[in-house]
Amino acid sequence: MAKLATFTFILIAIIAFSMMSAYRTTTIEDNGHEMQMEISSSFLNQCPSSVQGNSCDEYLKFLIGNDIKKCCLFLNNVTKQCQCIVIQRTHDKAQKNWAADEFGRKSIHDAAQRLPSDCKLSVKDCHIEGPKG
């Protein structure tokens, strides 16, 4: 009987834990109106990963003007709700893999911060966290 009670308790704890999700607050500016959204981690997992076919990786890696066209095309095909998330993930990957010094980190951060306006995205501004060392 004690084993059954322990098993039931553990099962309930696992179910409760799996239903809980961490939230991240993201600030988005759209047509001059700033909104704060709490985005659950399950929603974050629905946005495309920066690893899977993201043309912005090349742009943030080399910061070459020709690569921005591909990056913008990619971002304009991402849902509005995911655009800032994808930019943040791509920024973080570039910071981790390609930024050799403070100047590199700042250049990547500034380029990522400008992507919504440079690409004329439906999201007008993303508050990108960084530069990260």
A tleap script that builds the chain and sets N, CA, C and O, in Angstrom:
source leaprc.protein.ff14SB
mol = sequence {
  NMET ALA LYS LEU ALA THR PHE THR PHE ILE
  LEU ILE ALA ILE ILE ALA PHE SER MET MET
  SER ALA TYR ARG THR THR THR ILE GLU ASP
  ASN GLY HIE GLU MET GLN MET GLU ILE SER
  SER SER PHE LEU ASN GLN CYS PRO SER SER
  VAL GLN GLY ASN SER CYS ASP GLU TYR LEU
  LYS PHE LEU ILE GLY ASN ASP ILE LYS LYS
  CYS CYS LEU PHE LEU ASN ASN VAL THR LYS
  GLN CYS GLN CYS ILE VAL ILE GLN ARG THR
  HIE ASP LYS ALA GLN LYS ASN TRP ALA ALA
  ASP GLU PHE GLY ARG LYS SER ILE HIE ASP
  ALA ALA GLN ARG LEU PRO SER ASP CYS LYS
  LEU SER VAL LYS ASP CYS HIE ILE GLU GLY
  PRO LYS CGLY
}
set mol.1.N position { 0.821 -1.180 0.000 }
set mol.1.CA position { 0.000 0.000 0.000 }
set mol.1.C position { 0.877 1.261 0.000 }
set mol.1.O position { 0.560 2.242 -0.672 }
set mol.2.N position { 1.967 1.226 0.750 }
set mol.2.CA position { 2.875 2.377 0.806 }
set mol.2.C position { 3.541 2.595 -0.546 }
set mol.2.O position { 3.762 3.732 -0.962 }
set mol.3.N position { 3.859 1.493 -1.230 }
set mol.3.CA position { 4.467 1.613 -2.551 }
set mol.3.C position { 3.512 2.252 -3.546 }
set mol.3.O position { 3.924 3.059 -4.380 }
set mol.4.N position { 2.243 1.895 -3.461 }
set mol.4.CA position { 1.241 2.462 -4.355 }
set mol.4.C position { 1.083 3.957 -4.087 }
set mol.4.O position { 0.975 4.749 -5.024 }
set mol.5.N position { 1.069 4.336 -2.837 }
set mol.5.CA position { 0.947 5.748 -2.481 }
set mol.5.C position { 2.167 6.535 -2.963 }
set mol.5.O position { 2.024 7.648 -3.469 }
set mol.6.N position { 3.348 5.972 -2.812 }
set mol.6.CA position { 4.578 6.623 -3.270 }
set mol.6.C position { 4.570 6.758 -4.789 }
set mol.6.O position { 4.905 7.811 -5.332 }
set mol.7.N position { 4.183 5.683 -5.464 }
set mol.7.CA position { 4.117 5.704 -6.932 }
set mol.7.C position { 3.107 6.765 -7.399 }
set mol.7.O position { 3.391 7.519 -8.329 }
set mol.8.N position { 1.948 6.825 -6.766 }
set mol.8.CA position { 0.919 7.807 -7.125 }
set mol.8.C position { 1.439 9.218 -6.906 }
set mol.8.O position { 1.238 10.090 -7.753 }
set mol.9.N position { 2.096 9.452 -5.795 }
set mol.9.CA position { 2.644 10.779 -5.498 }
set mol.9.C position { 3.673 11.191 -6.556 }
set mol.9.O position { 3.647 12.323 -7.040 }
set mol.10.N position { 4.567 10.283 -6.911 }
set mol.10.CA position { 5.601 10.577 -7.909 }
set mol.10.C position { 4.962 10.848 -9.262 }
set mol.10.O position { 5.369 11.771 -9.967 }
set mol.11.N position { 3.967 10.052 -9.632 }
set mol.11.CA position { 3.278 10.235 -10.900 }
set mol.11.C position { 2.589 11.596 -10.954 }
set mol.11.O position { 2.677 12.291 -11.967 }
set mol.12.N position { 1.916 11.979 -9.892 }
set mol.12.CA position { 1.253 13.289 -9.838 }
set mol.12.C position { 2.282 14.412 -9.914 }
set mol.12.O position { 2.065 15.416 -10.591 }
set mol.13.N position { 3.409 14.235 -9.211 }
set mol.13.CA position { 4.457 15.264 -9.244 }
set mol.13.C position { 5.023 15.421 -10.652 }
set mol.13.O position { 5.266 16.543 -11.095 }
set mol.14.N position { 5.233 14.321 -11.356 }
set mol.14.CA position { 5.762 14.385 -12.726 }
set mol.14.C position { 4.774 15.081 -13.648 }
set mol.14.O position { 5.162 15.927 -14.454 }
set mol.15.N position { 3.502 14.728 -13.533 }
set mol.15.CA position { 2.473 15.362 -14.376 }
set mol.15.C position { 2.388 16.851 -14.079 }
set mol.15.O position { 2.328 17.662 -15.003 }
set mol.16.N position { 2.382 17.218 -12.817 }
set mol.16.CA position { 2.299 18.633 -12.451 }
set mol.16.C position { 3.511 19.402 -12.952 }
set mol.16.O position { 3.375 20.516 -13.457 }
set mol.17.N position { 4.686 18.818 -12.818 }
set mol.17.CA position { 5.911 19.476 -13.273 }
set mol.17.C position { 5.905 19.657 -14.783 }
set mol.17.O position { 6.324 20.699 -15.286 }
set mol.18.N position { 5.430 18.646 -15.512 }
set mol.18.CA position { 5.425 18.742 -16.970 }
set mol.18.C position { 4.412 19.764 -17.466 }
set mol.18.O position { 4.580 20.306 -18.559 }
set mol.19.N position { 3.370 20.040 -16.697 }
set mol.19.CA position { 2.366 21.012 -17.113 }
set mol.19.C position { 2.815 22.443 -16.832 }
set mol.19.O position { 2.338 23.387 -17.462 }
set mol.20.N position { 3.726 22.593 -15.891 }
set mol.20.CA position { 4.252 23.921 -15.607 }
set mol.20.C position { 5.187 24.312 -16.736 }
set mol.20.O position { 5.895 23.465 -17.281 }
set mol.21.N position { 5.194 25.581 -17.086 }
set mol.21.CA position { 6.157 26.020 -18.098 }
set mol.21.C position { 6.750 27.345 -17.668 }
set mol.21.O position { 6.076 28.194 -17.085 }
set mol.22.N position { 8.003 27.496 -17.966 }
set mol.22.CA position { 8.701 28.726 -17.642 }
set mol.22.C position { 8.249 29.796 -18.621 }
set mol.22.O position { 7.950 29.501 -19.778 }
set mol.23.N position { 8.202 31.018 -18.165 }
set mol.23.CA position { 7.809 32.123 -19.015 }
set mol.23.C position { 8.960 33.090 -19.178 }
set mol.23.O position { 9.742 33.304 -18.251 }
set mol.24.N position { 9.061 33.674 -20.359 }
set mol.24.CA position { 10.043 34.700 -20.654 }
set mol.24.C position { 9.267 35.912 -21.129 }
set mol.24.O position { 8.394 35.797 -21.989 }
set mol.25.N position { 9.576 37.059 -20.580 }
set mol.25.CA position { 8.900 38.276 -21.002 }
set mol.25.C position { 9.683 38.896 -22.142 }
set mol.25.O position { 10.889 39.118 -22.032 }
set mol.26.N position { 8.999 39.172 -23.224 }
set mol.26.CA position { 9.602 39.780 -24.397 }
set mol.26.C position { 8.874 41.069 -24.697 }
set mol.26.O position { 7.644 41.107 -24.683 }
set mol.27.N position { 9.615 42.121 -24.965 }
set mol.27.CA position { 9.023 43.402 -25.326 }
set mol.27.C position { 9.064 43.541 -26.831 }
set mol.27.O position { 10.113 43.375 -27.454 }
set mol.28.N position { 7.921 43.846 -27.409 }
set mol.28.CA position { 7.807 44.000 -28.856 }
set mol.28.C position { 7.177 45.355 -29.136 }
set mol.28.O position { 6.179 45.725 -28.518 }
set mol.29.N position { 7.762 46.089 -30.068 }
set mol.29.CA position { 7.183 47.353 -30.492 }
set mol.29.C position { 6.562 47.145 -31.858 }
set mol.29.O position { 7.229 46.694 -32.789 }
set mol.30.N position { 5.290 47.472 -31.980 }
set mol.30.CA position { 4.565 47.249 -33.218 }
set mol.30.C position { 3.768 48.508 -33.545 }
set mol.30.O position { 2.880 48.901 -32.789 }
set mol.31.N position { 4.087 49.133 -34.666 }
set mol.31.CA position { 3.406 50.351 -35.111 }
set mol.31.C position { 3.375 51.419 -34.009 }
set mol.31.O position { 2.355 52.073 -33.790 }
set mol.32.N position { 4.496 51.576 -33.334 }
set mol.32.CA position { 4.612 52.611 -32.317 }
set mol.32.C position { 4.063 52.230 -30.958 }
set mol.32.O position { 4.188 53.012 -30.016 }
set mol.33.N position { 3.469 51.075 -30.821 }
set mol.33.CA position { 2.931 50.628 -29.547 }
set mol.33.C position { 3.826 49.545 -28.982 }
set mol.33.O position { 4.115 48.546 -29.640 }
set mol.34.N position { 4.260 49.761 -27.751 }
set mol.34.CA position { 5.129 48.778 -27.123 }
set mol.34.C position { 4.280 47.819 -26.307 }
set mol.34.O position { 3.430 48.237 -25.521 }
set mol.35.N position { 4.522 46.523 -26.504 }
set mol.35.CA position { 3.764 45.509 -25.784 }
set mol.35.C position { 4.745 44.585 -25.090 }
set mol.35.O position { 5.822 44.298 -25.612 }
set mol.36.N position { 4.369 44.126 -23.923 }
set mol.36.CA position { 5.164 43.102 -23.261 }
set mol.36.C position { 4.367 41.819 -23.317 }
set mol.36.O position { 3.188 41.789 -22.963 }
set mol.37.N position { 5.012 40.765 -23.762 }
set mol.37.CA position { 4.340 39.479 -23.875 }
set mol.37.C position { 5.082 38.473 -23.026 }
set mol.37.O position { 6.312 38.436 -23.013 }
set mol.38.N position { 4.328 37.663 -22.322 }
set mol.38.CA position { 4.941 36.533 -21.647 }
set mol.38.C position { 4.798 35.353 -22.584 }
set mol.38.O position { 3.690 34.971 -22.961 }
set mol.39.N position { 5.922 34.784 -22.953 }
set mol.39.CA position { 5.928 33.689 -23.913 }
set mol.39.C position { 6.356 32.430 -23.180 }
set mol.39.O position { 7.424 32.390 -22.569 }
set mol.40.N position { 5.534 31.419 -23.241 }
set mol.40.CA position { 5.863 30.181 -22.526 }
set mol.40.C position { 6.962 29.444 -23.260 }
set mol.40.O position { 7.153 29.617 -24.464 }
set mol.41.N position { 7.674 28.628 -22.524 }
set mol.41.CA position { 8.764 27.869 -23.136 }
set mol.41.C position { 8.223 26.915 -24.193 }
set mol.41.O position { 8.930 26.597 -25.149 }
set mol.42.N position { 6.988 26.452 -24.043 }
set mol.42.CA position { 6.425 25.572 -25.072 }
set mol.42.C position { 6.214 26.350 -26.365 }
set mol.42.O position { 6.382 25.790 -27.448 }
set mol.43.N position { 5.848 27.630 -26.275 }
set mol.43.CA position { 5.712 28.449 -27.480 }
set mol.43.C position { 7.074 28.700 -28.111 }
set mol.43.O position { 7.208 28.681 -29.335 }
set mol.44.N position { 8.083 28.936 -27.280 }
set mol.44.CA position { 9.427 29.171 -27.807 }
set mol.44.C position { 9.901 27.979 -28.633 }
set mol.44.O position { 10.624 28.142 -29.615 }
set mol.45.N position { 9.489 26.787 -28.229 }
set mol.45.CA position { 9.899 25.589 -28.956 }
set mol.45.C position { 9.192 25.468 -30.303 }
set mol.45.O position { 9.635 24.696 -31.153 }
set mol.46.N position { 8.100 26.212 -30.523 }
set mol.46.CA position { 7.387 26.173 -31.787 }
set mol.46.C position { 8.039 27.076 -32.829 }
set mol.46.O position { 7.776 26.917 -34.021 }
set mol.47.N position { 8.871 28.009 -32.416 }
set mol.47.CA position { 9.549 28.908 -33.337 }
set mol.47.C position { 10.745 28.170 -33.946 }
set mol.47.O position { 11.380 27.345 -33.289 }
set mol.48.N position { 11.039 28.479 -35.205 }
set mol.48.CA position { 12.167 27.782 -35.841 }
set mol.48.C position { 13.475 28.060 -35.115 }
set mol.48.O position { 13.719 29.176 -34.656 }
set mol.49.N position { 14.289 27.061 -35.021 }
set mol.49.CA position { 15.587 27.183 -34.369 }
set mol.49.C position { 16.557 27.912 -35.286 }
set mol.49.O position { 16.452 27.836 -36.510 }
set mol.50.N position { 17.492 28.613 -34.683 }
set mol.50.CA position { 18.489 29.319 -35.493 }
set mol.50.C position { 19.387 28.336 -36.233 }
set mol.50.O position { 20.108 28.730 -37.150 }
set mol.51.N position { 19.354 27.077 -35.850 }
set mol.51.CA position { 20.218 26.080 -36.481 }
set mol.51.C position { 19.594 25.539 -37.770 }
set mol.51.O position { 20.313 25.123 -38.679 }
set mol.52.N position { 18.285 25.543 -37.850 }
set mol.52.CA position { 17.595 24.894 -38.953 }
set mol.52.C position { 17.342 25.859 -40.112 }
set mol.52.O position { 16.287 26.490 -40.178 }
set mol.53.N position { 18.293 25.971 -41.011 }
set mol.53.CA position { 18.094 26.724 -42.239 }
set mol.53.C position { 17.977 28.224 -42.091 }
set mol.53.O position { 17.348 28.867 -42.931 }
set mol.54.N position { 18.547 28.798 -41.075 }
set mol.54.CA position { 18.448 30.231 -40.846 }
set mol.54.C position { 19.528 30.956 -41.635 }
set mol.54.O position { 20.714 30.830 -41.330 }
set mol.55.N position { 19.126 31.709 -42.640 }
set mol.55.CA position { 20.065 32.456 -43.480 }
set mol.55.C position { 20.721 33.613 -42.723 }
set mol.55.O position { 21.707 34.178 -43.195 }
set mol.56.N position { 20.198 33.959 -41.586 }
set mol.56.CA position { 20.771 35.068 -40.811 }
set mol.56.C position { 22.078 34.662 -40.125 }
set mol.56.O position { 22.863 35.522 -39.726 }
set mol.57.N position { 22.309 33.365 -39.989 }
set mol.57.CA position { 23.574 32.912 -39.404 }
set mol.57.C position { 24.753 33.474 -40.190 }
set mol.57.O position { 25.694 34.017 -39.610 }
set mol.58.N position { 24.695 33.340 -41.507 }
set mol.58.CA position { 25.784 33.825 -42.360 }
set mol.58.C position { 25.933 35.341 -42.266 }
set mol.58.O position { 27.047 35.861 -42.219 }
set mol.59.N position { 24.801 36.044 -42.238 }
set mol.59.CA position { 24.862 37.505 -42.157 }
set mol.59.C position { 25.537 37.952 -40.866 }
set mol.59.O position { 26.440 38.788 -40.900 }
set mol.60.N position { 25.112 37.407 -39.731 }
set mol.60.CA position { 25.703 37.822 -38.454 }
set mol.60.C position { 27.123 37.302 -38.283 }
set mol.60.O position { 27.896 37.852 -37.499 }
set mol.61.N position { 27.466 36.257 -39.004 }
set mol.61.CA position { 28.829 35.723 -38.920 }
set mol.61.C position { 29.809 36.665 -39.619 }
set mol.61.O position { 30.871 36.971 -39.078 }
set mol.62.N position { 29.454 37.119 -40.812 }
set mol.62.CA position { 30.381 37.927 -41.608 }
set mol.62.C position { 29.990 39.399 -41.726 }
set mol.62.O position { 30.820 40.233 -42.090 }
set mol.63.N position { 28.724 39.727 -41.420 }
set mol.63.CA position { 28.188 41.095 -41.538 }
set mol.63.C position { 28.416 41.671 -42.941 }
set mol.63.O position { 28.840 42.816 -43.100 }
set mol.64.N position { 28.125 40.850 -43.943 }
set mol.64.CA position { 28.277 41.261 -45.339 }
set mol.64.C position { 26.895 41.607 -45.880 }
set mol.64.O position { 25.929 40.868 -45.688 }
set mol.65.N position { 26.825 42.746 -46.558 }
set mol.65.CA position { 25.559 43.259 -47.063 }
set mol.65.C position { 24.780 42.302 -47.940 }
set mol.65.O position { 23.550 42.281 -47.876 }
set mol.66.N position { 25.457 41.506 -48.759 }
set mol.66.CA position { 24.740 40.581 -49.647 }
set mol.66.C position { 23.968 39.526 -48.862 }
set mol.66.O position { 22.902 39.084 -49.289 }
set mol.67.N position { 24.508 39.124 -47.716 }
set mol.67.CA position { 23.854 38.087 -46.911 }
set mol.67.C position { 22.588 38.589 -46.240 }
set mol.67.O position { 21.739 37.782 -45.860 }
set mol.68.N position { 22.436 39.901 -46.082 }
set mol.68.CA position { 21.247 40.423 -45.406 }
set mol.68.C position { 19.986 40.168 -46.221 }
set mol.68.O position { 18.908 40.009 -45.648 }
set mol.69.N position { 20.098 40.126 -47.541 }
set mol.69.CA position { 18.913 39.867 -48.380 }
set mol.69.C position { 18.335 38.487 -48.074 }
set mol.69.O position { 17.122 38.332 -47.930 }
set mol.70.N position { 19.208 37.492 -47.978 }
set mol.70.CA position { 18.758 36.135 -47.651 }
set mol.70.C position { 18.181 36.090 -46.234 }
set mol.70.O position { 17.171 35.435 -45.977 }
set mol.71.N position { 18.841 36.795 -45.333 }
set mol.71.CA position { 18.385 36.852 -43.947 }
set mol.71.C position { 16.985 37.468 -43.879 }
set mol.71.O position { 16.104 36.945 -43.197 }
set mol.72.N position { 16.788 38.573 -44.583 }
set mol.72.CA position { 15.489 39.253 -44.572 }
set mol.72.C position { 14.402 38.373 -45.183 }
set mol.72.O position { 13.278 38.329 -44.684 }
set mol.73.N position { 14.735 37.687 -46.241 }
set mol.73.CA position { 13.775 36.775 -46.868 }
set mol.73.C position { 13.360 35.692 -45.869 }
set mol.73.O position { 12.180 35.363 -45.743 }
set mol.74.N position { 14.349 35.150 -45.169 }
set mol.74.CA position { 14.062 34.132 -44.154 }
set mol.74.C position { 13.159 34.704 -43.064 }
set mol.74.O position { 12.139 34.103 -42.728 }
set mol.75.N position { 13.526 35.866 -42.505 }
set mol.75.CA position { 12.770 36.451 -41.391 }
set mol.75.C position { 11.353 36.840 -41.801 }
set mol.75.O position { 10.427 36.737 -40.996 }
set mol.76.N position { 11.178 37.280 -43.028 }
set mol.76.CA position { 9.839 37.649 -43.480 }
set mol.76.C position { 8.941 36.434 -43.680 }
set mol.76.O position { 7.727 36.585 -43.817 }
set mol.77.N position { 9.511 35.241 -43.701 }
set mol.77.CA position { 8.727 34.010 -43.785 }
set mol.77.C position { 8.502 33.362 -42.423 }
set mol.77.O position { 7.892 32.298 -42.320 }
set mol.78.N position { 9.006 34.022 -41.375 }
set mol.78.CA position { 8.802 33.552 -40.006 }
set mol.78.C position { 7.574 34.295 -39.461 }
set mol.78.O position { 7.382 35.473 -39.760 }
set mol.79.N position { 6.758 33.619 -38.675 }
set mol.79.CA position { 5.579 34.285 -38.117 }
set mol.79.C position { 5.996 35.479 -37.264 }
set mol.79.O position { 7.076 35.498 -36.674 }
set mol.80.N position { 5.128 36.454 -37.215 }
set mol.80.CA position { 5.401 37.688 -36.468 }
set mol.80.C position { 5.762 37.381 -35.012 }
set mol.80.O position { 6.652 38.012 -34.441 }
set mol.81.N position { 5.070 36.416 -34.420 }
set mol.81.CA position { 5.310 36.076 -33.020 }
set mol.81.C position { 6.700 35.478 -32.796 }
set mol.81.O position { 7.214 35.508 -31.678 }
set mol.82.N position { 7.300 34.943 -33.840 }
set mol.82.CA position { 8.599 34.280 -33.687 }
set mol.82.C position { 9.775 35.135 -34.168 }
set mol.82.O position { 10.925 34.780 -33.910 }
set mol.83.N position { 9.525 36.233 -34.847 }
set mol.83.CA position { 10.620 36.989 -35.449 }
set mol.83.C position { 11.664 37.422 -34.428 }
set mol.83.O position { 12.856 37.205 -34.647 }
set mol.84.N position { 11.252 38.023 -33.327 }
set mol.84.CA position { 12.222 38.469 -32.318 }
set mol.84.C position { 12.936 37.288 -31.656 }
set mol.84.O position { 14.121 37.369 -31.333 }
set mol.85.N position { 12.213 36.210 -31.461 }
set mol.85.CA position { 12.809 35.022 -30.839 }
set mol.85.C position { 13.896 34.452 -31.743 }
set mol.85.O position { 14.978 34.096 -31.276 }
set mol.86.N position { 13.602 34.368 -33.039 }
set mol.86.CA position { 14.586 33.840 -33.988 }
set mol.86.C position { 15.800 34.759 -34.054 }
set mol.86.O position { 16.934 34.281 -34.093 }
set mol.87.N position { 15.578 36.066 -34.066 }
set mol.87.CA position { 16.699 37.015 -34.089 }
set mol.87.C position { 17.542 36.860 -32.825 }
set mol.87.O position { 18.770 36.850 -32.899 }
set mol.88.N position { 16.891 36.738 -31.664 }
set mol.88.CA position { 17.634 36.577 -30.407 }
set mol.88.C position { 18.449 35.291 -30.421 }
set mol.88.O position { 19.613 35.293 -30.021 }
set mol.89.N position { 17.851 34.192 -30.877 }
set mol.89.CA position { 18.573 32.911 -30.922 }
set mol.89.C position { 19.768 32.988 -31.882 }
set mol.89.O position { 20.846 32.471 -31.587 }
set mol.90.N position { 19.562 33.634 -33.023 }
set mol.90.CA position { 20.643 33.761 -34.003 }
set mol.90.C position { 21.754 34.641 -33.442 }
set mol.90.O position { 22.938 34.349 -33.613 }
set mol.91.N position { 21.364 35.710 -32.778 }
set mol.91.CA position { 22.319 36.615 -32.117 }
set mol.91.C position { 23.157 35.846 -31.102 }
set mol.91.O position { 24.382 35.959 -31.078 }
set mol.92.N position { 22.477 35.062 -30.262 }
set mol.92.CA position { 23.182 34.318 -29.215 }
set mol.92.C position { 24.174 33.326 -29.814 }
set mol.92.O position { 25.290 33.176 -29.316 }
set mol.93.N position { 23.760 32.649 -30.887 }
set mol.93.CA position { 24.643 31.690 -31.545 }
set mol.93.C position { 25.861 32.402 -32.131 }
set mol.93.O position { 26.985 31.917 -31.998 }
set mol.94.N position { 25.646 33.541 -32.775 }
set mol.94.CA position { 26.753 34.299 -33.368 }
set mol.94.C position { 27.702 34.801 -32.284 }
set mol.94.O position { 28.921 34.746 -32.450 }
set mol.95.N position { 27.149 35.291 -31.175 }
set mol.95.CA position { 27.977 35.766 -30.066 }
set mol.95.C position { 28.864 34.636 -29.550 }
set mol.95.O position { 30.053 34.826 -29.291 }
set mol.96.N position { 28.267 33.471 -29.408 }
set mol.96.CA position { 28.985 32.328 -28.844 }
set mol.96.C position { 30.060 31.805 -29.800 }
set mol.96.O position { 31.170 31.485 -29.374 }
set mol.97.N position { 29.732 31.719 -31.080 }
set mol.97.CA position { 30.615 31.038 -32.024 }
set mol.97.C position { 31.593 31.947 -32.771 }
set mol.97.O position { 32.675 31.500 -33.152 }
set mol.98.N position { 31.226 33.232 -32.989 }
set mol.98.CA position { 32.038 34.031 -33.898 }
set mol.98.C position { 32.574 35.339 -33.329 }
set mol.98.O position { 33.425 35.969 -33.958 }
set mol.99.N position { 32.110 35.761 -32.174 }
set mol.99.CA position { 32.579 37.036 -31.619 }
set mol.99.C position { 33.878 36.812 -30.843 }
set mol.99.O position { 33.879 36.195 -29.777 }
set mol.100.N position { 34.972 37.317 -31.387 }
set mol.100.CA position { 36.281 37.091 -30.772 }
set mol.100.C position { 36.592 38.108 -29.685 }
set mol.100.O position { 37.374 37.825 -28.777 }
set mol.101.N position { 35.990 39.285 -29.765 }
set mol.101.CA position { 36.308 40.345 -28.804 }
set mol.101.C position { 35.077 41.231 -28.596 }
set mol.101.O position { 34.016 40.988 -29.170 }
set mol.102.N position { 35.242 42.254 -27.768 }
set mol.102.CA position { 34.134 43.166 -27.452 }
set mol.102.C position { 33.616 43.872 -28.700 }
set mol.102.O position { 32.408 44.060 -28.842 }
set mol.103.N position { 34.506 44.264 -29.602 }
set mol.103.CA position { 34.086 44.910 -30.841 }
set mol.103.C position { 33.218 43.967 -31.673 }
set mol.103.O position { 32.195 44.384 -32.216 }
set mol.104.N position { 33.616 42.709 -31.774 }
set mol.104.CA position { 32.837 41.715 -32.512 }
set mol.104.C position { 31.473 41.488 -31.894 }
set mol.104.O position { 30.473 41.399 -32.606 }
set mol.105.N position { 31.422 41.391 -30.554 }
set mol.105.CA position { 30.148 41.202 -29.858 }
set mol.105.C position { 29.224 42.384 -30.092 }
set mol.105.O position { 28.029 42.209 -30.332 }
set mol.106.N position { 29.779 43.595 -30.021 }
set mol.106.CA position { 28.956 44.793 -30.224 }
set mol.106.C position { 28.473 44.882 -31.668 }
set mol.106.O position { 27.326 45.257 -31.911 }
set mol.107.N position { 29.323 44.545 -32.620 }
set mol.107.CA position { 28.928 44.588 -34.036 }
set mol.107.C position { 27.792 43.615 -34.317 }
set mol.107.O position { 26.834 43.959 -35.009 }
set mol.108.N position { 27.897 42.404 -33.782 }
set mol.108.CA position { 26.843 41.406 -33.960 }
set mol.108.C position { 25.560 41.876 -33.290 }
set mol.108.O position { 24.477 41.762 -33.865 }
set mol.109.N position { 25.678 42.401 -32.079 }
set mol.109.CA position { 24.495 42.874 -31.352 }
set mol.109.C position { 23.802 44.003 -32.113 }
set mol.109.O position { 22.582 43.989 -32.273 }
set mol.110.N position { 24.570 44.968 -32.574 }
set mol.110.CA position { 23.988 46.098 -33.301 }
set mol.110.C position { 23.310 45.647 -34.592 }
set mol.110.O position { 22.231 46.130 -34.933 }
set mol.111.N position { 23.946 44.721 -35.307 }
set mol.111.CA position { 23.358 44.211 -36.558 }
set mol.111.C position { 22.055 43.462 -36.270 }
set mol.111.O position { 21.077 43.620 -37.001 }
set mol.112.N position { 22.036 42.657 -35.222 }
set mol.112.CA position { 20.815 41.926 -34.857 }
set mol.112.C position { 19.711 42.891 -34.438 }
set mol.112.O position { 18.544 42.697 -34.781 }
set mol.113.N position { 20.080 43.924 -33.700 }
set mol.113.CA position { 19.108 44.910 -33.234 }
set mol.113.C position { 18.471 45.664 -34.413 }
set mol.113.O position { 17.311 46.066 -34.333 }
set mol.114.N position { 19.214 45.854 -35.487 }
set mol.114.CA position { 18.706 46.589 -36.658 }
set mol.114.C position { 17.893 45.720 -37.615 }
set mol.114.O position { 17.220 46.256 -38.495 }
set mol.115.N position { 17.934 44.409 -37.472 }
set mol.115.CA position { 17.269 43.525 -38.435 }
set mol.115.C position { 15.781 43.826 -38.644 }
set mol.115.O position { 15.329 43.801 -39.788 }
set mol.116.N position { 14.995 44.110 -37.590 }
set mol.116.CA position { 13.578 44.393 -37.850 }
set mol.116.C position { 13.370 45.573 -38.803 }
set mol.116.O position { 12.507 45.516 -39.679 }
set mol.117.N position { 14.150 46.634 -38.638 }
set mol.117.CA position { 13.981 47.784 -39.539 }
set mol.117.C position { 14.665 47.543 -40.884 }
set mol.117.O position { 14.110 47.896 -41.925 }
set mol.118.N position { 15.857 46.949 -40.879 }
set mol.118.CA position { 16.563 46.673 -42.136 }
set mol.118.C position { 15.767 45.734 -43.036 }
set mol.118.O position { 15.803 45.855 -44.261 }
set mol.119.N position { 15.051 44.804 -42.421 }
set mol.119.CA position { 14.287 43.811 -43.194 }
set mol.119.C position { 12.819 44.195 -43.353 }
set mol.119.O position { 12.044 43.470 -43.976 }
set mol.120.N position { 12.445 45.340 -42.784 }
set mol.120.CA position { 11.050 45.799 -42.856 }
set mol.120.C position { 10.085 44.713 -42.365 }
set mol.120.O position { 9.103 44.379 -43.028 }
set mol.121.N position { 10.400 44.176 -41.183 }
set mol.121.CA position { 9.580 43.118 -40.600 }
set mol.121.C position { 8.275 43.676 -40.071 }
set mol.121.O position { 8.156 44.878 -39.833 }
set mol.122.N position { 7.297 42.804 -39.886 }
set mol.122.CA position { 6.030 43.238 -39.300 }
set mol.122.C position { 6.221 43.641 -37.838 }
set mol.122.O position { 5.472 44.469 -37.320 }
set mol.123.N position { 7.219 43.062 -37.174 }
set mol.123.CA position { 7.608 43.504 -35.831 }
set mol.123.C position { 8.609 44.637 -36.032 }
set mol.123.O position { 9.626 44.458 -36.703 }
set mol.124.N position { 8.326 45.789 -35.458 }
set mol.124.CA position { 9.154 46.970 -35.740 }
set mol.124.C position { 10.410 47.057 -34.894 }
set mol.124.O position { 11.370 47.719 -35.290 }
set mol.125.N position { 10.428 46.407 -33.741 }
set mol.125.CA position { 11.591 46.517 -32.868 }
set mol.125.C position { 11.671 45.274 -31.984 }
set mol.125.O position { 10.664 44.809 -31.451 }
set mol.126.N position { 12.874 44.750 -31.839 }
set mol.126.CA position { 13.129 43.645 -30.914 }
set mol.126.C position { 14.194 44.119 -29.938 }
set mol.126.O position { 15.224 44.657 -30.342 }
set mol.127.N position { 13.945 43.920 -28.674 }
set mol.127.CA position { 14.943 44.281 -27.661 }
set mol.127.C position { 15.844 43.078 -27.458 }
set mol.127.O position { 15.559 42.195 -26.650 }
set mol.128.N position { 16.936 43.061 -28.207 }
set mol.128.CA position { 17.866 41.936 -28.177 }
set mol.128.C position { 18.756 42.050 -26.945 }
set mol.128.O position { 19.389 43.079 -26.706 }
set mol.129.N position { 18.790 40.982 -26.181 }
set mol.129.CA position { 19.659 40.944 -25.003 }
set mol.129.C position { 21.087 40.718 -25.450 }
set mol.129.O position { 21.345 39.849 -26.282 }
set mol.130.N position { 22.010 41.479 -24.916 }
set mol.130.CA position { 23.400 41.288 -25.287 }
set mol.130.C position { 24.137 42.604 -25.231 }
set mol.130.O position { 23.564 43.573 -24.734 }
set mol.131.N position { 25.334 42.709 -25.692 }
set mol.131.CA position { 26.152 41.606 -26.183 }
set mol.131.C position { 26.536 40.673 -25.058 }
set mol.131.O position { 26.696 41.085 -23.909 }
set mol.132.N position { 26.678 39.422 -25.404 }
set mol.132.CA position { 27.012 38.401 -24.407 }
set mol.132.C position { 28.453 37.978 -24.604 }
set mol.132.O position { 28.938 37.884 -25.732 }
set mol.133.N position { 29.116 37.730 -23.525 }
set mol.133.CA position { 30.523 37.355 -23.604 }
set mol.133.C position { 30.710 35.962 -23.342 }
set mol.133.O position { 31.840 35.475 -23.367 }
savepdb mol mol.pdb
quit
